Structures are given as C-alpha cells and as structure tokens.
Amino acid sequence: MRGVVTTGCSLVKERRRANLDMKNILLVHTGGTLGMSGRRPDALKPGSFFRTVRERVPELTKLARLEFDIFSNIDSCEMQPELWSRLAARLAERLPEFDGAVITHGTDTLAETACALSYMLPGLDKPVVLTGAQRPLGEIRSDARLNLIDAVTSALHGPKEVTVCFDSHLFRGNRVRKVSIAEYDAFDSPNFPVLGVLGVDAKFSPGLQRKGGLRLAERVDPRVFLLRVFPGLDPSIPLSILPHIKGLVVEAYGAGNFPSSKELGRSLIPVFREAQHLGVPVVVISQAPRNGVDLSLYESGSQARLSGAVSGGDMTVSAAVVKLMHGLANYRGASLNKYLQRSVAGERS
Ligand code: ASP
C-alpha cells in the first residue's frame, strides 16, 4: 500500500500471521502423466514430482500450507482395488490434521479411484479433490499447472466430498468418466451437474451433506465382471464365466434392454437365471451415458428383474463396477440389494 512503510520486523510478523491464517492441505501423489518427466513420443517416466511442483507452481504455497505425501508413482493403469483401500486408509488417518486433500492421479483410472474413495469414506466432511493432467507439469502448455491450482482452490473452498477437478470444472467424483485422450476437457459428468466452475471467479455448489463423521470402509471384493451387450454375443461365454465371479454388471442397451428371444439362440435370459441360481448379484446399467435404466420398460428388463437383477439407475460404468466390489465386501443378500439400489455417496439420482 502506498505511503505505508513496513519495517523488516513487521513484515516478518505479517508473513507469520498470514501463514497462520492459511489452511492446511494434504497433497497426495499417486502418479500419472501430471507428475511424469520426459518428452513425447518417448515413454513417459515418473519424475521427481515435488521438485517440479515447487518450481512450476510456486504460488500454490500462497494459497495453502501444503504437505506432500508420495503414496505411489504409477501410471494409473496399474491402480488396483487393494491400492484404493490403502489410499482410503491413508486419507482416513491423515485427514483429521488437514482442512482438505488433493490427490494427483493418472487420468485413465481416475474415475474408478474417485468412486472407490467416495464409497470407502462414509461421513467424509472435508473436500478430497482428485486431479491429473493431459500433459506433464514440466512441459510447455501443460494443463497440470492450472489443474493443480484449481484443485487446491477446490480443496480450500469447494464441497466436502470426493470430487474431480479438471479443465476449470469441479465434478462429483463418482459421476465422472474419461471422455478424451488428447483434449484438456478430459472428463464429463453425463448425469449430474458440475459442482464448481473455476473461471475468473471460483464458484461452488454446496455438495453432499454427510453426517456421522469420517469413517473407513476400505474393504472391496474385486471378483466382479463387466459384460457389455452387443449383437452377436454368445450367451455361453458369460455362462462359462459366472462360476468364477461374485458379482456381474451388465451394460445393456438403452433403458436396460438385451436379446431375450429364444428363436435366434442368443437370449441372455439364461445368464440372469444362472446368476440367480449361483447367488451372483447382477446390476444392470446402460450403454447410453445419459439418463438411467428402467427395467420395467421392456420385456427383457422385466425378465432380468424377475431373476433378481437390480437396476443400476443412472450410474456410470465405473460407479456401478466399483460399487458392486464395495457392496460385495460389506453386505449380503437383501442388504446388498438395498445398498446397490440406493445413493450411497450421490453416485445415482
Ligand atoms: N496413462 C496415464 C495414467 O493414467 C494417463 C494420464 O495420466 O493422463 O496414468
């Protein structure tokens, strides 16, 4: 301010005060393109992430007091359910000391990790924001810089739930899907409005209000299978898989439709019946990304329902698969059916 003379001593005090007023954000790195070094078209190698963050985005430290935590340094195609559980446990342990967390993650399976964390951290009452990038942080025209600043801003001021921050938008974590490999708007949320827009101003919606305090429900059973219906699908293939799995997600056509005519020899009804016989729960979702499944609309859907299949509503593929894994490890019978059909963390309307 003009006319105000600040002595060295009061400057130090001011800085100290400003620093004390700052919120604490935990930045957990899991890997992905954002933190990799190396030039395309060579294979990207995980680099020394935090040094690059400090060099490339020094203003992050003006937004919040950051603590860096390297959870892993992997391409997200290597992310597995056991790692989701460990990540959820790490957050449950560390979040009480922080105002929020940012998780840097590869974009390929970022949606699945976001879903898993949303189910595994019931009662979450702080923002947990996942972000990534299409270009490494060290590269010119990288989207990583803005994504990191936006993610930290969202962790400071955004809704208290698991979200995904990408390309100036904040999404509910269990509603996203990756839609682009080479554009900066890599994610969308086909059945749920954005929770925040980070434009000239950052504007956020309130998000979920979960009660009861943060708990950890980290168990998952990955023995599920995803069956996408297509013309020509031989039912004997899914029938042969059923004895090896504990749960099945069927990605049906439209409102929950699939072949059921006996004449053409490719009816999938025997698959639903055999699943019921073996006690394998079946969730039906749609290949159409927008809107949700209604099993009462067509004959095939009705028959699936009679064989015990449940509607996955408007869940994304990732939300349904991960929810089934989580449900199988935590519920049985009727309570599993209920769990699958209700909104646990805002993943279905
Ligand atoms: N293959 C990378 C990953 O998912 C892609 C990315 O981060 O954008 O780890």
Boltz pocket constraint, residues with backbone or C-beta under 6 A from the ligand:
constraints:
  - pocket:
      binder: B
      contacts: [[A, 31], [A, 32], [A, 33], [A, 34], [A, 74], [A, 75], [A, 76], [A, 77], [A, 105], [A, 106], [A, 107], [A, 108], [A, 109], [A, 132], [A, 133], [A, 134]]
      max_distance: 6.0
